[in-house]
Amino acid sequence: MKQIESLFLGIIAATGALIAEVFLMIIILAVFGAGKKINLDDFLNITSVKNSISPYLFFFLFAFLEESVKYFFIAHKIEKFSLGRMLIINSLILGLGFSIIEISLIAGSVNKNLISQNYFRQNIAEIFMLHIMTAGLMGYVVVLLNPRKIGTFFAAIIPALFFHLSYNILSQYRNFLINPFIIALFAVLFLINFANLLRINKKLAS
């Protein structure tokens, strides 16, 4: 089934993104580590990398990398065996596969005390939703536009990056005032994806 293939493509995409992120972390620590001796724990500890550069630049770089990898698999793999609404659905499933790997890595970091259990409990469902729904956004753009054109990449990546980056920043300052904004962010993401699923075939027919 193509849905199972889409799930595994998401897992492969997440693995590829992880490898790219490791190389990015090596570069950041090497360039901005201020002479600090680098060891394996630094590469496993996101905080070490985040503290080496502006946290906003950190969030942007990693969100851009992850969304770019998802776009590549949607535009060059999912698009080959999916049409119309099914392309969006398979993109959502790819996002699920991607999120499974990220959640597994976060769970491993909790076991190594690199990330708090409280952070894991608060963010697990949101991380699933984030990757699933940003993949859905990009799938919708790929349905409508030529995925071989660079303009399609930017049309897909900009809204996905906006939601991904907004969530990453809001979740860092989570409190009773910020929580409604996080809920609103996911509500908007859900409504956009739901509307896209309803209207895509009509848009293609027009």
C-alpha positions as CSV (number, residue, x, y, z in Angstrom):
1,M,0.0,0.0,0.0
2,K,1.2,3.5,-0.9
3,Q,0.2,4.7,2.6
4,I,2.7,2.3,4.2
5,E,5.3,3.4,1.7
6,S,4.6,7.0,2.6
7,L,5.1,6.2,6.3
8,F,8.5,4.6,5.6
9,L,9.5,7.5,3.4
10,G,8.8,9.7,6.4
11,I,11.1,7.6,8.6
12,I,13.8,7.7,5.9
13,A,13.4,11.5,5.6
14,A,13.7,11.9,9.3
15,T,16.9,9.8,9.3
16,G,18.3,11.8,6.5
17,A,17.4,15.1,8.4
18,L,19.1,13.7,11.5
19,I,22.3,13.0,9.7
20,A,22.3,16.5,8.2
21,E,21.6,18.0,11.6
22,V,24.6,16.1,13.1
23,F,26.8,17.7,10.4
24,L,25.2,21.1,11.1
25,M,25.9,20.7,14.8
26,I,29.5,19.8,14.2
27,I,29.9,22.9,12.1
28,I,28.2,25.2,14.6
29,L,30.2,23.8,17.5
30,A,33.5,24.0,15.5
31,V,32.8,27.6,14.3
32,F,31.0,29.1,17.3
33,G,32.3,26.9,20.2
34,A,34.8,29.6,21.2
35,G,37.6,27.2,21.6
36,K,35.7,24.8,23.8
37,K,36.8,21.2,23.7
38,I,34.2,19.2,21.8
39,N,33.2,15.7,22.8
40,L,30.5,13.2,21.8
41,D,28.1,14.5,24.5
42,D,28.0,17.9,22.8
43,F,26.7,16.3,19.6
44,L,24.0,14.5,21.6
45,N,23.1,17.6,23.6
46,I,21.0,20.1,21.7
47,T,21.5,22.7,24.5
48,S,25.2,22.8,23.8
49,V,24.6,23.7,20.2
50,K,21.8,26.1,21.0
51,N,24.0,28.0,23.5
52,S,26.7,28.4,20.8
53,I,24.6,30.6,18.6
54,S,21.5,32.8,18.7
55,P,18.6,30.5,19.8
56,Y,16.5,32.1,17.0
57,L,19.1,31.3,14.4
58,F,19.3,27.8,15.8
59,F,15.5,27.3,15.6
60,F,15.5,28.7,12.0
61,L,18.4,26.5,10.7
62,F,17.0,23.2,12.1
63,A,13.4,24.0,11.2
64,F,14.5,24.9,7.6
65,L,16.6,21.8,7.3
66,E,13.8,19.5,8.5
67,E,11.1,21.1,6.3
68,S,13.4,21.0,3.3
69,V,14.0,17.3,3.7
70,K,10.3,16.7,4.0
71,Y,9.6,18.7,0.9
72,F,12.2,16.8,-1.1
73,F,10.5,13.5,-0.3
74,I,7.0,14.9,-0.9
75,A,8.0,16.5,-4.2
76,H,10.3,13.8,-5.6
77,K,8.9,10.6,-4.1
78,I,5.2,11.0,-2.9
79,E,4.3,13.0,-6.0
80,K,5.3,10.1,-8.2
81,F,2.6,7.8,-7.0
82,S,-0.1,10.2,-5.7
83,L,-2.6,12.5,-7.3
84,G,-4.9,15.2,-5.9
85,R,-6.3,14.5,-2.4
86,M,-4.2,11.3,-2.1
87,L,-1.0,13.3,-2.4
88,I,-2.0,15.4,0.6
89,I,-3.0,12.4,2.6
90,N,0.2,10.6,1.8
91,S,2.1,13.7,2.7
92,L,0.4,13.7,6.1
93,I,1.4,10.1,6.6
94,L,5.0,11.0,5.6
95,G,4.8,13.6,8.4
96,L,3.7,10.9,10.8
97,G,6.7,8.7,9.9
98,F,9.0,11.7,10.3
99,S,7.5,12.5,13.8
100,I,7.9,8.9,15.0
101,I,11.7,9.2,14.6
102,E,11.9,12.6,16.2
103,I,9.8,11.5,19.2
104,S,12.0,8.4,19.5
105,L,15.1,10.5,19.6
106,I,13.6,12.8,22.2
107,A,12.6,9.8,24.3
108,G,16.2,8.6,24.1
109,S,17.4,12.0,25.2
110,V,15.1,11.8,28.2
111,N,16.6,8.5,29.2
112,K,20.1,10.1,29.1
113,N,18.8,13.1,31.1
114,L,19.6,15.4,28.2
115,I,15.9,16.5,28.0
116,S,13.5,16.7,30.9
117,Q,10.6,14.3,31.2
118,N,8.3,17.3,31.7
119,Y,9.4,18.7,28.3
120,F,8.7,15.3,26.7
121,R,5.3,15.0,28.2
122,Q,4.3,18.5,27.3
123,N,5.5,18.4,23.7
124,I,5.0,14.8,22.4
125,A,1.5,15.3,20.9
126,E,2.4,18.7,19.6
127,I,5.5,17.4,17.8
128,F,3.4,14.7,16.1
129,M,0.8,17.3,15.0
130,L,3.5,19.7,13.8
131,H,5.3,17.4,11.5
132,I,2.1,15.8,10.2
133,M,0.4,19.1,9.4
134,T,3.4,21.0,8.0
135,A,3.9,18.0,5.6
136,G,0.2,18.3,4.6
137,L,0.7,22.0,3.8
138,M,3.6,21.2,1.5
139,G,1.7,18.4,-0.1
140,Y,-1.1,20.8,-1.0
141,V,1.3,23.1,-2.7
142,V,3.0,20.2,-4.6
143,V,-0.4,19.2,-5.9
144,L,-1.1,22.6,-7.4
145,L,2.3,23.7,-8.6
146,N,5.1,22.1,-10.6
147,P,7.4,20.5,-8.0
148,R,10.4,20.7,-10.3
149,K,10.4,24.5,-10.1
150,I,12.3,26.4,-7.4
151,G,9.3,28.7,-6.9
152,T,7.3,25.7,-5.7
153,F,9.9,24.9,-3.1
154,F,9.6,28.4,-1.6
155,A,5.8,28.4,-1.9
156,A,5.7,25.2,0.1
157,I,8.5,25.8,2.6
158,I,7.6,29.3,3.7
159,P,4.3,28.5,5.3
160,A,5.6,25.3,6.8
161,L,8.6,27.1,8.1
162,F,6.5,29.8,9.6
163,F,4.4,27.4,11.6
164,H,7.4,25.2,12.6
165,L,9.5,28.2,13.7
166,S,6.5,29.8,15.5
167,Y,5.9,26.6,17.5
168,N,9.6,26.1,18.4
169,I,9.8,29.7,19.7
170,L,6.5,29.6,21.6
171,S,7.2,26.3,23.2
172,Q,10.4,27.6,24.7
173,Y,8.5,30.3,26.6
174,R,5.5,28.1,27.5
175,N,3.4,29.4,30.3
176,F,-0.3,30.0,31.0
177,L,-0.2,33.1,28.7
178,I,1.7,31.4,25.8
179,N,-0.4,28.2,25.9
180,P,-3.5,29.8,24.1
181,F,-1.2,30.9,21.3
182,I,0.2,27.4,20.9
183,I,-3.4,26.0,20.8
184,A,-4.4,28.7,18.3
185,L,-1.4,27.9,16.1
186,F,-2.4,24.2,15.9
187,A,-6.0,25.1,15.4
188,V,-5.1,27.2,12.3
189,L,-2.8,24.5,11.0
190,F,-5.6,21.9,11.4
191,L,-8.2,24.1,9.7
192,I,-5.9,24.9,6.8
193,N,-5.2,21.2,6.2
194,F,-8.9,20.3,6.6
195,A,-9.9,23.0,4.1
196,N,-7.2,21.9,1.7
197,L,-8.4,18.3,1.7
198,L,-12.0,19.4,1.0
199,R,-11.2,21.9,-1.8
200,I,-8.2,20.3,-3.6
201,N,-10.2,18.3,-6.2
202,K,-12.5,21.2,-7.0
203,K,-9.4,23.4,-7.4
204,L,-7.8,21.0,-9.8
205,A,-11.0,20.7,-11.8
206,S,-11.4,24.5,-12.2
